[in-house]
């Protein structure tokens, strides 16, 4: 159950990042940096959840 919640949150966040990136039309490097930060946050929250 917990894994499903984390996966859904990840999908929502990635969708949000892609949506805002399309609006701003920024470079791919900033997107990659943002995705790395988001991945780190998800890992941290997953550790706290356990």
Backbone as XML, in Angstrom:
<?xml version="1.0"?>
<chain id="A" units="angstrom">
  <residue number="1" name="UNK">
    <atom name="N" x="0.834" y="-1.204" z="0.000"/>
    <atom name="CA" x="0.000" y="0.000" z="0.000"/>
    <atom name="C" x="0.873" y="1.261" z="0.000"/>
  </residue>
  <residue number="2" name="UNK">
    <atom name="N" x="1.884" y="1.250" z="0.878"/>
    <atom name="CA" x="2.771" y="2.418" z="0.963"/>
    <atom name="C" x="3.496" y="2.666" z="-0.361"/>
  </residue>
  <residue number="3" name="UNK">
    <atom name="N" x="3.917" y="1.581" z="-1.013"/>
    <atom name="CA" x="4.633" y="1.709" z="-2.289"/>
    <atom name="C" x="3.733" y="2.341" z="-3.342"/>
  </residue>
  <residue number="4" name="UNK">
    <atom name="N" x="2.467" y="1.982" z="-3.333"/>
    <atom name="CA" x="1.516" y="2.544" z="-4.298"/>
    <atom name="C" x="1.374" y="4.046" z="-4.086"/>
  </residue>
  <residue number="5" name="UNK">
    <atom name="N" x="1.300" y="4.469" z="-2.838"/>
    <atom name="CA" x="1.173" y="5.898" z="-2.526"/>
    <atom name="C" x="2.407" y="6.657" z="-3.006"/>
  </residue>
  <residue number="6" name="UNK">
    <atom name="N" x="3.590" y="6.122" z="-2.739"/>
    <atom name="CA" x="4.833" y="6.775" z="-3.172"/>
    <atom name="C" x="4.888" y="6.854" z="-4.691"/>
  </residue>
  <residue number="7" name="UNK">
    <atom name="N" x="4.496" y="5.783" z="-5.375"/>
    <atom name="CA" x="4.506" y="5.772" z="-6.839"/>
    <atom name="C" x="3.543" y="6.821" z="-7.398"/>
  </residue>
  <residue number="8" name="UNK">
    <atom name="N" x="2.368" y="6.938" z="-6.799"/>
    <atom name="CA" x="1.392" y="7.934" z="-7.258"/>
    <atom name="C" x="1.921" y="9.346" z="-7.043"/>
  </residue>
  <residue number="9" name="UNK">
    <atom name="N" x="2.540" y="9.579" z="-5.895"/>
    <atom name="CA" x="3.115" y="10.897" z="-5.621"/>
    <atom name="C" x="4.207" y="11.217" z="-6.635"/>
  </residue>
  <residue number="10" name="UNK">
    <atom name="N" x="5.040" y="10.233" z="-6.946"/>
    <atom name="CA" x="6.120" y="10.438" z="-7.906"/>
    <atom name="C" x="5.554" y="10.798" z="-9.277"/>
  </residue>
  <residue number="11" name="UNK">
    <atom name="N" x="4.511" y="10.099" z="-9.697"/>
    <atom name="CA" x="3.878" y="10.382" z="-10.991"/>
    <atom name="C" x="3.300" y="11.795" z="-11.006"/>
  </residue>
  <residue number="12" name="UNK">
    <atom name="N" x="2.639" y="12.187" z="-9.924"/>
    <atom name="CA" x="2.067" y="13.530" z="-9.840"/>
    <atom name="C" x="3.154" y="14.594" z="-9.911"/>
  </residue>
  <residue number="13" name="UNK">
    <atom name="N" x="4.228" y="14.389" z="-9.157"/>
    <atom name="CA" x="5.317" y="15.369" z="-9.131"/>
    <atom name="C" x="5.993" y="15.464" z="-10.492"/>
  </residue>
  <residue number="14" name="UNK">
    <atom name="N" x="6.259" y="14.318" z="-11.116"/>
    <atom name="CA" x="6.895" y="14.332" z="-12.436"/>
    <atom name="C" x="5.997" y="15.027" z="-13.456"/>
  </residue>
  <residue number="15" name="UNK">
    <atom name="N" x="4.706" y="14.755" z="-13.391"/>
    <atom name="CA" x="3.767" y="15.415" z="-14.292"/>
    <atom name="C" x="3.766" y="16.920" z="-14.083"/>
  </residue>
  <residue number="16" name="UNK">
    <atom name="N" x="3.811" y="17.329" z="-12.820"/>
    <atom name="CA" x="3.838" y="18.757" z="-12.492"/>
    <atom name="C" x="5.115" y="19.405" z="-13.014"/>
  </residue>
  <residue number="17" name="UNK">
    <atom name="N" x="6.248" y="18.717" z="-12.826"/>
    <atom name="CA" x="7.529" y="19.252" z="-13.300"/>
    <atom name="C" x="7.520" y="19.399" z="-14.816"/>
  </residue>
  <residue number="18" name="UNK">
    <atom name="N" x="7.026" y="18.383" z="-15.515"/>
    <atom name="CA" x="6.985" y="18.451" z="-16.974"/>
    <atom name="C" x="6.051" y="19.567" z="-17.438"/>
  </residue>
  <residue number="19" name="UNK">
    <atom name="N" x="4.930" y="19.743" z="-16.740"/>
    <atom name="CA" x="3.965" y="20.781" z="-17.100"/>
    <atom name="C" x="4.577" y="22.163" z="-16.924"/>
  </residue>
  <residue number="20" name="UNK">
    <atom name="N" x="5.209" y="22.404" z="-15.775"/>
    <atom name="CA" x="5.809" y="23.716" z="-15.521"/>
    <atom name="C" x="7.000" y="23.943" z="-16.443"/>
  </residue>
  <residue number="21" name="UNK">
    <atom name="N" x="7.750" y="22.885" z="-16.758"/>
    <atom name="CA" x="8.895" y="23.009" z="-17.657"/>
    <atom name="C" x="8.420" y="23.396" z="-19.053"/>
  </residue>
  <residue number="22" name="UNK">
    <atom name="N" x="7.295" y="22.841" z="-19.489"/>
    <atom name="CA" x="6.747" y="23.170" z="-20.801"/>
    <atom name="C" x="6.298" y="24.632" z="-20.831"/>
  </residue>
  <residue number="23" name="UNK">
    <atom name="N" x="5.750" y="25.116" z="-19.710"/>
    <atom name="CA" x="5.308" y="26.507" z="-19.644"/>
    <atom name="C" x="6.498" y="27.460" z="-19.689"/>
  </residue>
  <residue number="24" name="UNK">
    <atom name="N" x="7.541" y="27.132" z="-18.930"/>
    <atom name="CA" x="8.707" y="28.009" z="-18.857"/>
    <atom name="C" x="9.616" y="27.848" z="-20.072"/>
  </residue>
  <residue number="25" name="UNK">
    <atom name="N" x="9.554" y="26.672" z="-20.717"/>
    <atom name="CA" x="10.396" y="26.365" z="-21.874"/>
    <atom name="C" x="11.871" y="26.531" z="-21.528"/>
  </residue>
  <residue number="26" name="UNK">
    <atom name="N" x="12.268" y="26.004" z="-20.361"/>
    <atom name="CA" x="13.657" y="26.112" z="-19.913"/>
    <atom name="C" x="14.493" y="24.959" z="-20.463"/>
  </residue>
  <residue number="27" name="UNK">
    <atom name="N" x="15.802" y="25.012" z="-20.194"/>
    <atom name="CA" x="16.732" y="24.012" z="-20.719"/>
    <atom name="C" x="16.601" y="22.669" z="-20.027"/>
  </residue>
  <residue number="28" name="UNK">
    <atom name="N" x="17.173" y="21.643" z="-20.668"/>
    <atom name="CA" x="17.070" y="20.283" z="-20.129"/>
    <atom name="C" x="17.946" y="20.101" z="-18.887"/>
  </residue>
  <residue number="29" name="UNK">
    <atom name="N" x="19.019" y="20.883" z="-18.771"/>
    <atom name="CA" x="19.908" y="20.738" z="-17.614"/>
    <atom name="C" x="19.179" y="21.098" z="-16.331"/>
  </residue>
  <residue number="30" name="UNK">
    <atom name="N" x="18.417" y="22.184" z="-16.342"/>
    <atom name="CA" x="17.684" y="22.583" z="-15.141"/>
    <atom name="C" x="16.615" y="21.546" z="-14.806"/>
  </residue>
  <residue number="31" name="UNK">
    <atom name="N" x="16.041" y="20.927" z="-15.820"/>
    <atom name="CA" x="15.034" y="19.891" z="-15.587"/>
    <atom name="C" x="15.671" y="18.690" z="-14.908"/>
  </residue>
  <residue number="32" name="UNK">
    <atom name="N" x="16.842" y="18.296" z="-15.401"/>
    <atom name="CA" x="17.531" y="17.149" z="-14.801"/>
    <atom name="C" x="17.886" y="17.436" z="-13.353"/>
  </residue>
  <residue number="33" name="UNK">
    <atom name="N" x="18.341" y="18.652" z="-13.081"/>
    <atom name="CA" x="18.699" y="19.023" z="-11.716"/>
    <atom name="C" x="17.462" y="18.962" z="-10.824"/>
  </residue>
  <residue number="34" name="UNK">
    <atom name="N" x="16.340" y="19.453" z="-11.337"/>
    <atom name="CA" x="15.098" y="19.418" z="-10.573"/>
    <atom name="C" x="14.646" y="17.995" z="-10.306"/>
  </residue>
  <residue number="35" name="UNK">
    <atom name="N" x="14.783" y="17.120" z="-11.307"/>
    <atom name="CA" x="14.386" y="15.723" z="-11.122"/>
    <atom name="C" x="15.260" y="15.039" z="-10.086"/>
  </residue>
  <residue number="36" name="UNK">
    <atom name="N" x="16.554" y="15.381" z="-10.063"/>
    <atom name="CA" x="17.453" y="14.791" z="-9.063"/>
    <atom name="C" x="17.027" y="15.229" z="-7.664"/>
  </residue>
  <residue number="37" name="UNK">
    <atom name="N" x="16.670" y="16.513" z="-7.516"/>
    <atom name="CA" x="16.228" y="17.017" z="-6.214"/>
    <atom name="C" x="14.940" y="16.320" z="-5.790"/>
  </residue>
  <residue number="38" name="UNK">
    <atom name="N" x="14.022" y="16.146" z="-6.723"/>
    <atom name="CA" x="12.747" y="15.486" z="-6.413"/>
    <atom name="C" x="12.988" y="14.036" z="-6.019"/>
  </residue>
  <residue number="39" name="UNK">
    <atom name="N" x="13.867" y="13.352" z="-6.745"/>
    <atom name="CA" x="14.174" y="11.960" z="-6.416"/>
    <atom name="C" x="14.754" y="11.858" z="-5.013"/>
  </residue>
  <residue number="40" name="UNK">
    <atom name="N" x="15.621" y="12.806" z="-4.657"/>
    <atom name="CA" x="16.215" y="12.804" z="-3.318"/>
    <atom name="C" x="15.133" y="13.028" z="-2.262"/>
  </residue>
  <residue number="41" name="UNK">
    <atom name="N" x="14.190" y="13.924" z="-2.538"/>
    <atom name="CA" x="13.100" y="14.191" z="-1.591"/>
    <atom name="C" x="12.224" y="12.959" z="-1.422"/>
  </residue>
  <residue number="42" name="UNK">
    <atom name="N" x="11.931" y="12.266" z="-2.514"/>
    <atom name="CA" x="11.095" y="11.061" z="-2.438"/>
    <atom name="C" x="11.789" y="9.991" z="-1.612"/>
  </residue>
  <residue number="43" name="UNK">
    <atom name="N" x="13.099" y="9.825" z="-1.835"/>
    <atom name="CA" x="13.853" y="8.835" z="-1.058"/>
    <atom name="C" x="13.831" y="9.191" z="0.423"/>
  </residue>
  <residue number="44" name="UNK">
    <atom name="N" x="13.998" y="10.489" z="0.720"/>
    <atom name="CA" x="13.986" y="10.929" z="2.117"/>
    <atom name="C" x="12.625" y="10.664" z="2.752"/>
  </residue>
  <residue number="45" name="UNK">
    <atom name="N" x="11.562" y="11.013" z="2.046"/>
    <atom name="CA" x="10.215" y="10.815" z="2.599"/>
    <atom name="C" x="9.905" y="9.328" z="2.745"/>
  </residue>
  <residue number="46" name="UNK">
    <atom name="N" x="10.421" y="8.504" z="1.823"/>
    <atom name="CA" x="10.205" y="7.059" z="1.921"/>
    <atom name="C" x="10.900" y="6.511" z="3.162"/>
  </residue>
  <residue number="47" name="UNK">
    <atom name="N" x="12.099" y="7.024" z="3.449"/>
    <atom name="CA" x="12.824" y="6.583" z="4.649"/>
    <atom name="C" x="12.081" y="7.011" z="5.902"/>
  </residue>
  <residue number="48" name="UNK">
    <atom name="N" x="11.558" y="8.224" z="5.901"/>
    <atom name="CA" x="10.812" y="8.716" z="7.067"/>
    <atom name="C" x="9.522" y="7.930" z="7.244"/>
  </residue>
  <residue number="49" name="UNK">
    <atom name="N" x="8.883" y="7.561" z="6.126"/>
    <atom name="CA" x="7.637" y="6.800" z="6.183"/>
    <atom name="C" x="7.835" y="5.422" z="6.779"/>
  </residue>
  <residue number="50" name="UNK">
    <atom name="N" x="8.984" y="4.819" z="6.531"/>
    <atom name="CA" x="9.278" y="3.489" z="7.090"/>
    <atom name="C" x="9.659" y="3.657" z="8.526"/>
  </residue>
</chain>
